[in-house]
Amino acid sequence: MTAEKMPREVTKPVWDVTPGLDFDPEVDLKVIPSWFIDATHSVPAWTPMFAWFWNKYCSHGLKYCANMLSLPSCKGWEWRTLHGHGYAGFVVVRDPEEIKRREVKFREALRPFIEDFDGVWKKYQDEIMAIYKPLREFDYDKATNAELLYKLWECIKMYARHWEIHFVGMYVSYNAWLLFEGLCKEQFNLTDQDPEFQKLLIGFDNKIYQNDRDLWQFAQDAMKAGLANIFLTSEPKAKEVIPKLEQTEAGRKFIKKLRDWLNVNGWRMQRMAEINEPCWVEDPSPVIFYIKSYIEKGGGFDLEGTRRKLAEEREKAVATFTKKVPAEQKEWFLALIRLAQKASSYSEEHNWYLDLYAHAMIRRCCLGIGRRLTQAGTIAKPEDIFFLNPDEVERVIMVPEIHDLRYIVNRRRKEYEEWQKEDLEGRTPPVITTRANIEEAVMTDIIPAMDAIAIKIVVGDLPKVRPELKADLYGITGSPGEAQGPARVVLSYEELPLVQPGDVLVAPCTYPSWTPVFSRINAVVIDRGGTLCHAAIIGREFGIPVVTNTFEATKKIRSGMKVRVNGTEGTVYILEK
């Protein structure tokens, strides 16, 4: 039978980028009435390859952990791909009797983490690092085609396990945060947007902060070795700074030490949720930029002193609040607060061990296979593989020379460019729903799930507009305080070097690799994110005001405008245009 004579239902393309998970409104809205964009991770739009990995296995990890831990009101998330974005629908448990049964199991599941969260997390760290090792050491260029295929399968298996580990620690600590917030509402009429609440949960170290301190130390070493001027008079790019350093003995020693450090700590992406940008091992320009920034700033490592002060204030606050709790609730109060306190540090540390590292391994695998496909003429250049998906790679990798996938790459690249344009122009819908409006969708299809990750990171609480404040933007409190300064709108890492001391950073969201820039700025305003998003957590640790979930900060504010940020109120004022 020729294609022209085949029935329409056979020839009609149903799925493309993520087979089985591309959004189909006729089907998906009947299953789940509301689908919310994960703007924290998928704006700007993802490449097709990354969308395939994230939407398949993040969905798996969420459902795996929600049921392993028996979350009372949610059995996990379904994910769909639409125009390079991840849209999440929540599998809500609505039967009161089932919720009660799951609550009993959930409390039991929390017990090992209450007793020894750090010990459980350390075992997971060791497990995932052992999984990365063969992926990191594999020689893709010397491998046979079959070995490349096996390594792709190994990478996929790694990613599935990565998400299982990822959400265990996250669901435990974040749901403890949510439960603790409920207790504070009941006992003290406080929410997690109140400064008094946030003071109870800050001042903890983690692997990301340790890396940042290492970069500060590199800046001190550069100054002691007489190398500071090379950083200060050069563009903060590795290809410009490193050749200059290599011209002197002191510079060569510095570079060797830096490369040794990168071999251990440099397997991290600039954008946490993508694979189409170089990781630090490939291009250490971000490291050069941060070293230069610390040299310019001078002085001690601010975060270290600030954290000690925050920790002292935290323990005083915990003692004060504990005295107010009824005797019969003290044990549960202290158990919850100690587990909730893991949320901020785990949020940052898991990024180092999981997201940043896993995505670096996927990128390495994809580029290794991409080089082979390029040699065979299957694609034009290795990076073209980001516009394919593993199913397509699997189909051609054994005998790549007989296949030409450039027609797929070229079409998807054009689509990807349009998706990016949609984001910039504000045409990407925040929610796709059969409900009357976004407020009804949130109240009906998110809140009943009581999913802490959704409520506190991805979607966030909806801002409350208070006309009497006469603000230009309303968001939610990520970190309290008030500050002002010239705005610096940053849409990607490449623009971070434009940030000047005293600026107010305005962005769609921020990532762990951006953390060192917080030492240069007065405040942060982001489009999307809840009280446990990266910008909010880091703002609290640095003691600077942060307003999140404004939805349109990057559209209303332009670089150079003078703005005032009131993190306590969750408001932003444009003072000078």
Solvent accessible surface area in square Angstrom, and as a share of the most:
residue,aa,sasa,rsa
1,M,176,0.78
2,T,76,0.44
3,A,66,0.51
4,E,153,0.69
5,K,156,0.66
6,M,69,0.31
7,P,63,0.39
8,R,175,0.64
9,E,134,0.60
10,V,87,0.50
11,T,69,0.40
12,K,100,0.42
13,P,116,0.73
14,V,82,0.47
15,W,130,0.46
16,D,45,0.24
17,V,10,0.05
18,T,0,0.00
19,P,56,0.35
20,G,35,0.33
21,L,29,0.14
22,D,20,0.10
23,F,23,0.10
24,D,40,0.21
25,P,71,0.45
26,E,131,0.59
27,V,85,0.49
28,D,6,0.03
29,L,35,0.18
30,K,174,0.74
31,V,101,0.58
32,I,13,0.07
33,P,38,0.24
34,S,0,0.00
35,W,0,0.00
36,F,6,0.02
37,I,5,0.03
38,D,1,0.00
39,A,9,0.07
40,T,11,0.07
41,H,22,0.10
42,S,0,0.00
43,V,29,0.17
44,P,39,0.24
45,A,0,0.00
46,W,0,0.00
47,T,1,0.01
48,P,0,0.00
49,M,2,0.01
50,F,0,0.00
51,A,0,0.00
52,W,7,0.02
53,F,1,0.00
54,W,6,0.02
55,N,0,0.00
56,K,64,0.27
57,Y,35,0.13
58,C,2,0.01
59,S,4,0.03
60,H,68,0.30
61,G,0,0.00
62,L,1,0.00
63,K,63,0.27
64,Y,80,0.31
65,C,0,0.00
66,A,0,0.00
67,N,73,0.38
68,M,91,0.40
69,L,3,0.02
70,S,8,0.05
71,L,5,0.03
72,P,24,0.15
73,S,13,0.09
74,C,1,0.01
75,K,69,0.29
76,G,0,0.00
77,W,2,0.01
78,E,39,0.17
79,W,2,0.01
80,R,29,0.11
81,T,6,0.04
82,L,46,0.23
83,H,84,0.38
84,G,1,0.01
85,H,1,0.00
86,G,0,0.00
87,Y,1,0.00
88,A,1,0.00
89,G,0,0.00
90,F,7,0.03
91,V,47,0.27
92,V,26,0.15
93,V,7,0.04
94,R,128,0.47
95,D,67,0.35
96,P,86,0.54
97,E,97,0.43
98,E,42,0.19
99,I,39,0.20
100,K,118,0.50
101,R,141,0.52
102,R,27,0.10
103,E,78,0.35
104,V,103,0.59
105,K,131,0.56
106,F,9,0.04
107,R,132,0.48
108,E,99,0.44
109,A,26,0.20
110,L,1,0.00
111,R,128,0.47
112,P,67,0.42
113,F,18,0.07
114,I,63,0.32
115,E,126,0.57
116,D,76,0.40
117,F,13,0.05
118,D,84,0.44
119,G,23,0.22
120,V,36,0.21
121,W,17,0.06
122,K,105,0.45
123,K,153,0.65
124,Y,42,0.16
125,Q,18,0.08
126,D,77,0.40
127,E,60,0.27
128,I,0,0.00
129,M,54,0.24
130,A,66,0.51
131,I,49,0.25
132,Y,0,0.00
133,K,102,0.43
134,P,59,0.37
135,L,0,0.00
136,R,57,0.21
137,E,106,0.47
138,F,43,0.18
139,D,65,0.34
140,Y,4,0.02
141,D,84,0.43
142,K,174,0.74
143,A,9,0.07
144,T,77,0.45
145,N,38,0.20
146,A,26,0.20
147,E,74,0.33
148,L,0,0.00
149,L,15,0.07
150,Y,123,0.47
151,K,19,0.08
152,L,3,0.02
153,W,113,0.40
154,E,59,0.26
155,C,0,0.00
156,I,26,0.13
157,K,157,0.66
158,M,2,0.01
159,Y,0,0.00
160,A,19,0.15
161,R,61,0.22
162,H,0,0.00
163,W,1,0.00
164,E,25,0.11
165,I,1,0.00
166,H,7,0.03
167,F,7,0.03
168,V,2,0.01
169,G,5,0.05
170,M,8,0.04
171,Y,0,0.00
172,V,0,0.00
173,S,0,0.00
174,Y,0,0.00
175,N,11,0.06
176,A,0,0.00
177,W,0,0.00
178,L,19,0.10
179,L,70,0.35
180,F,0,0.00
181,E,10,0.04
182,G,36,0.34
183,L,20,0.10
184,C,0,0.00
185,K,104,0.44
186,E,124,0.56
187,Q,51,0.23
188,F,42,0.18
189,N,133,0.68
190,L,22,0.11
191,T,50,0.29
192,D,1,0.00
193,Q,49,0.22
194,D,41,0.21
195,P,45,0.28
196,E,88,0.39
197,F,0,0.00
198,Q,3,0.01
199,K,83,0.35
200,L,0,0.00
201,L,1,0.00
202,I,13,0.07
203,G,6,0.06
204,F,47,0.20
205,D,72,0.37
206,N,4,0.02
207,K,43,0.18
208,I,0,0.00
209,Y,4,0.02
210,Q,81,0.36
211,N,2,0.01
212,D,2,0.01
213,R,83,0.30
214,D,51,0.26
215,L,0,0.00
216,W,34,0.12
217,Q,62,0.27
218,F,8,0.03
219,A,0,0.00
220,Q,26,0.12
221,D,31,0.16
222,A,0,0.00
223,M,71,0.32
224,K,167,0.71
225,A,46,0.36
226,G,65,0.62
227,L,6,0.03
228,A,19,0.15
229,N,100,0.51
230,I,36,0.18
231,F,1,0.00
232,L,76,0.38
233,T,94,0.55
234,S,5,0.03
235,E,101,0.45
236,P,18,0.11
237,K,97,0.41
238,A,9,0.07
239,K,167,0.71
240,E,60,0.27
241,V,1,0.00
242,I,20,0.10
243,P,65,0.41
244,K,75,0.32
245,L,0,0.00
246,E,65,0.29
247,Q,139,0.62
248,T,61,0.36
249,E,99,0.44
250,A,40,0.31
251,G,0,0.00
252,R,113,0.41
253,K,134,0.57
254,F,10,0.04
255,I,3,0.02
256,K,132,0.56
257,K,110,0.47
258,L,1,0.01
259,R,113,0.41
260,D,71,0.37
261,W,29,0.10
262,L,9,0.04
263,N,91,0.46
264,V,92,0.53
265,N,13,0.07
266,G,0,0.00
267,W,31,0.11
268,R,2,0.01
269,M,1,0.00
270,Q,8,0.03
271,R,20,0.07
272,M,18,0.08
273,A,0,0.00
274,E,1,0.01
275,I,0,0.00
276,N,52,0.27
277,E,37,0.16
278,P,56,0.35
279,C,2,0.01
280,W,1,0.00
281,V,46,0.27
282,E,85,0.38
283,D,54,0.28
284,P,16,0.10
285,S,14,0.09
286,P,5,0.03
287,V,0,0.00
288,I,1,0.00
289,F,8,0.03
290,Y,1,0.00
291,I,0,0.00
292,K,30,0.13
293,S,8,0.05
294,Y,13,0.05
295,I,12,0.06
296,E,90,0.40
297,K,87,0.37
298,G,25,0.24
299,G,63,0.61
300,G,51,0.49
301,F,21,0.09
302,D,63,0.33
303,L,2,0.01
304,E,52,0.23
305,G,32,0.31
306,T,38,0.22
307,R,27,0.10
308,R,149,0.54
309,K,125,0.53
310,L,19,0.09
311,A,24,0.19
312,E,111,0.50
313,E,57,0.25
314,R,22,0.08
315,E,68,0.31
316,K,145,0.62
317,A,12,0.10
318,V,6,0.03
319,A,52,0.40
320,T,69,0.40
321,F,21,0.09
322,T,21,0.12
323,K,168,0.71
324,K,122,0.52
325,V,4,0.02
326,P,51,0.32
327,A,83,0.64
328,E,143,0.64
329,Q,51,0.23
330,K,64,0.27
331,E,146,0.65
332,W,69,0.24
333,F,0,0.00
334,L,64,0.32
335,A,21,0.17
336,L,2,0.01
337,I,0,0.00
338,R,103,0.38
339,L,4,0.02
340,A,0,0.00
341,Q,5,0.02
342,K,52,0.22
343,A,0,0.00
344,S,5,0.03
345,S,18,0.11
346,Y,5,0.02
347,S,7,0.05
348,E,0,0.00
349,E,30,0.14
350,H,6,0.03
351,N,7,0.04
352,W,10,0.03
353,Y,29,0.11
354,L,0,0.00
355,D,2,0.01
356,L,0,0.00
357,Y,5,0.02
358,A,0,0.00
359,H,0,0.00
360,A,1,0.01
361,M,1,0.00
362,I,0,0.00
363,R,16,0.06
364,R,67,0.24
365,C,1,0.00
366,C,1,0.01
367,L,19,0.09
368,G,1,0.01
369,I,1,0.01
370,G,0,0.00
371,R,86,0.31
372,R,40,0.15
373,L,0,0.00
374,T,39,0.23
375,Q,138,0.61
376,A,30,0.23
377,G,39,0.37
378,T,0,0.00
379,I,2,0.01
380,A,66,0.51
381,K,95,0.40
382,P,32,0.20
383,E,77,0.35
384,D,3,0.01
385,I,1,0.01
386,F,5,0.02
387,F,19,0.08
388,L,0,0.00
389,N,1,0.01
390,P,2,0.01
391,D,65,0.34
392,E,26,0.11
393,V,1,0.01
394,E,74,0.33
395,R,134,0.49
396,V,1,0.00
397,I,1,0.00
398,M,99,0.44
399,V,69,0.40
400,P,3,0.02
401,E,111,0.50
402,I,126,0.64
403,H,45,0.20
404,D,67,0.35
405,L,3,0.01
406,R,109,0.40
407,Y,144,0.55
408,I,13,0.07
409,V,1,0.00
410,N,76,0.39
411,R,102,0.37
412,R,2,0.01
413,R,59,0.22
414,K,147,0.62
415,E,56,0.25
416,Y,29,0.11
417,E,97,0.43
418,E,64,0.29
419,W,18,0.06
420,Q,47,0.21
421,K,101,0.43
422,E,20,0.09
423,D,18,0.09
424,L,122,0.60
425,E,100,0.45
426,G,40,0.38
427,R,117,0.43
428,T,25,0.15
429,P,56,0.35
430,P,56,0.36
431,V,22,0.12
432,I,32,0.16
433,T,38,0.22
434,T,87,0.51
435,R,69,0.25
436,A,87,0.68
437,N,74,0.38
438,I,46,0.23
439,E,94,0.42
440,E,70,0.31
441,A,0,0.00
442,V,10,0.05
443,M,122,0.54
444,T,42,0.24
445,D,3,0.02
446,I,2,0.01
447,I,59,0.30
448,P,47,0.30
449,A,1,0.01
450,M,96,0.43
451,D,0,0.00
452,A,0,0.00
453,I,6,0.03
454,A,0,0.00
455,I,13,0.07
456,K,4,0.02
457,I,15,0.08
458,V,5,0.03
459,V,5,0.03
460,G,6,0.05
461,D,42,0.22
462,L,48,0.24
463,P,33,0.21
464,K,162,0.69
465,V,102,0.59
466,R,82,0.30
467,P,102,0.64
468,E,124,0.56
469,L,45,0.22
470,K,168,0.71
471,A,15,0.12
472,D,58,0.30
473,L,5,0.02
474,Y,29,0.11
475,G,5,0.05
476,I,4,0.02
477,T,3,0.02
478,G,0,0.00
479,S,1,0.01
480,P,39,0.24
481,G,31,0.30
482,E,99,0.44
483,A,25,0.19
484,Q,75,0.33
485,G,7,0.06
486,P,64,0.40
487,A,2,0.01
488,R,62,0.23
489,V,26,0.15
490,V,0,0.00
491,L,64,0.32
492,S,39,0.25
493,Y,28,0.11
494,E,113,0.51
495,E,56,0.25
496,L,0,0.00
497,P,42,0.26
498,L,96,0.48
499,V,0,0.00
500,Q,90,0.40
501,P,94,0.59
502,G,21,0.20
503,D,7,0.04
504,V,0,0.00
505,L,0,0.00
506,V,0,0.00
507,A,0,0.00
508,P,18,0.12
509,C,5,0.03
510,T,6,0.04
511,Y,14,0.05
512,P,1,0.00
513,S,0,0.00
514,W,3,0.01
515,T,0,0.00
516,P,4,0.03
517,V,1,0.00
518,F,2,0.01
519,S,21,0.14
520,R,19,0.07
521,I,9,0.04
522,N,55,0.28
523,A,0,0.00
524,V,0,0.00
525,V,0,0.00
526,I,1,0.01
527,D,13,0.06
528,R,21,0.07
529,G,0,0.00
530,G,0,0.00
531,T,1,0.00
532,L,1,0.00
533,C,4,0.03
534,H,17,0.08
535,A,1,0.01
536,A,0,0.00
537,I,2,0.01
538,I,0,0.00
539,G,0,0.00
540,R,8,0.03
541,E,2,0.01
542,F,29,0.12
543,G,53,0.51
544,I,21,0.11
545,P,9,0.05
546,V,0,0.00
547,V,0,0.00
548,T,0,0.00
549,N,0,0.00
550,T,6,0.04
551,F,61,0.26
552,E,71,0.32
553,A,0,0.00
554,T,27,0.16
555,K,107,0.45
556,K,91,0.39
557,I,2,0.01
558,R,146,0.53
559,S,54,0.35
560,G,56,0.54
561,M,6,0.03
562,K,70,0.30
563,V,0,0.00
564,R,71,0.26
565,V,0,0.00
566,N,21,0.11
567,G,0,0.00
568,T,68,0.40
569,E,58,0.26
570,G,0,0.00
571,T,0,0.00
572,V,0,0.00
573,Y,30,0.12
574,I,28,0.14
575,L,69,0.34
576,E,108,0.48
577,K,180,0.76
